[in-house]
Every structure is written in structure tokens, then in C-alpha cells.
């Protein structure tokens, strides 16, 4: 029996791993953060029904274990059939707030073999807690996990856009992300800082970072789990005016592909690299022009109008005009689907996503393909499902997914 007196010792970690390889393989004990979020819920749904699900642990912010179970079940249910039983015990729920210094002190973590950390503040706004949660809490979790005797893999869910603004057109993975370069929003800067600090402060952590590109919808459920980002793409198609050229590429993946890839990289016995893009890549990314054609094929309102590239200065007036037109259409149809929208938020969204679109990034997908994983479906293959599933939601409700 080897006692883990020096948890960050490479010699001892190698010795423990050698001993574990001689023992019969036990089901992985997975600890998941961010289960109530879009990506975290999809990851839990991907694992639901598997041998390891009954032993999973979920970090949840809730007043009681019963409420924690309800929140986990509701999040997973967005991605699973209504008749699928979800057996989640209160013993699987760890109640904590990421801002709590003792959030990861629970003794149940001692048995964890795999960690998937995807909890984060994902807002593109100027939230005061973004660094506290995305960086400081991640470091506390990494410090706790560096002392776990049986930890085999720590998967950090970052983001591809954390590469900064001075890359492209095909972005390859690098171990260090450029925090010294300008980031478009604090969110991407915080994710870059967290990933860099994980490697610097915890070199012996069995760290694998995954960097999803733009996540939009679900390949079979469309926007039913979330309409995040899809609504702004549709608004751009209706305006048929935007700041990027029609030849610009958008690297879009569905959330179920993202979750499936994260789970596969988490549980695969050996990996060739320690960081991976989860992206549509060269073969699956779509040009803005293709996206507009697809939307116009489903909606005759903008059909036949030539696309116009505009400056950022024009976006505010575009947002105001769209808001007025949207309200007028709502009055004419007497439908709640056209309830008034916040044009200030729309202007902000057009500015932010316009700047991201002008980067014209495609993220290299060769590493995930090299691990034997399937390529991502092209957004055009499931854009119709997104459109149909969002048809019953007001634009205001869809915007709420990104501006809460």
C-alpha cells in the first residue's frame, strides 16, 4: 500500500498509476461542475444511463439536497426523452457555491477518478464576479483535485475563442493562450487566464483542456434545450446587413456533439495531446453567405435582398429600426411572439457577434479526429430543426438565454 504523502510527486503518481493498472478496471467516478448549464447538462445527459452515472457527483447551488436533485434532473431532462428514468440520489449532489472557499471540501471527492469542470460565468457582459468564478474558483478546485489519490483526468472546459484576436485563419491549439493580447470580452480573457494558471500552478495535474468553438443548438432537438446565439444569427439574416464579409466563416457545433466529444476525451484511456479543439474545422464550418441562404430559404421575408456589409456605426440604428418593425408586426398579428424587445441589448449583441465574426476563425479539428472521434455535423444539416423548434418562442425569450 502506497500512502500519498506527496500528491504532486511525479514518481508517486507514476507508481500509483502502475498499481492501478494491475487492478481490475473499476467504473469511473466522475465529478461534474456546471451541470445546470447548457454544456454541463448535455454532458450529464450523455452519461445518463451508463454504468458510471449512478456514482457521479454533481456540484449544485441549491438550498437542500432534494432541490439539488430536482435541478440536476431538470437540466438533464432538456436533452433526454420524457419517458427516460433519471435516478439521481441526494448522495450524488454536493451543495456549494463556486464563490465559497470551502466549495470543494466535501469528503466524497476523495473517491473521484475523473473531473469535468465546465461551471463558469459565460456572460459577455461586465460582470463583477467573472474573475472570481472563472479563475479563482477554478484554481481552488485544481488545488483540491491535485490531492486526490486516484485522480486519472482533470478535464477543463475552456473555449476556442480564448485564443485572442491575433490568430487565424485556421487556429491551431497552443498550450499557452495569449492573455497579453486584446480580448473582445472579459469572458474569453478569464478563460485564457484560468487555463494558463492551471498549467503553471499545477504541473502534475492530469489536465486535459477542451476548447469548444461556437455552440449553437442540438443536432436533433434544435433549440429546444437552448436558443442561445441562434436568435442573433436569425436576426442578421432578417436584416441581411452585417459587419463581416459574406465569405467569413463561422465554426459552429451542436451541444450534443460537444458533450459527446468531451465525454469521449474524458474516458479514453490514453490521449496524444493535453488540449483539443471541439470544432467543425475546415470541413464543417459555414460561410456567412451559406448561412443567409439557408435562413432565406426558410423565410421569404428577406429573400431576394442583396446582402450589404456595413460599419459598426450603423448597428445602433439597425437595432432600433428592427425593434420598431418587430413591435409593429406584433401589433398587427396580435401575437405575443412579437412582444417588444430590448433594442439596447440587441445593439450590444450585434456589436459583439459582429466583432467575433470579423475574426473569420476556423479552429483546427485534426486532434479530435486523430483520436478516432467523429467529425462535427455541419450547422446547415440541422439549422431547420433549430428554426422549427424556436418558432414557438418569442424573440425576447430567445434573447434571455444570452442576456439574463
FENLIN-V903511 format. One record per helix or strand of 3 or more residues. SS is the DSSP state (2 for helix, 1 for strand). FROM is the first residue (numbers start at 1). TO is the last residue. If there is no record, write none. Layout:
ss=SS from=FROM to=TO
ss=SS from=FROM to=TO
This chain:
ss=2 from=10 to=22
ss=1 from=30 to=33
ss=2 from=38 to=47
ss=2 from=53 to=55
ss=1 from=57 to=60
ss=2 from=65 to=77
ss=2 from=90 to=92
ss=1 from=93 to=95
ss=2 from=107 to=111
ss=1 from=114 to=117
ss=2 from=130 to=145
ss=1 from=153 to=157
ss=2 from=160 to=163
ss=2 from=186 to=201
ss=1 from=207 to=212
ss=2 from=230 to=239
ss=2 from=255 to=267
ss=1 from=275 to=278
ss=2 from=281 to=284
ss=2 from=288 to=298
ss=2 from=300 to=302
ss=2 from=312 to=333
ss=2 from=336 to=338
ss=2 from=343 to=359
ss=2 from=366 to=370
ss=2 from=379 to=390
ss=2 from=395 to=399
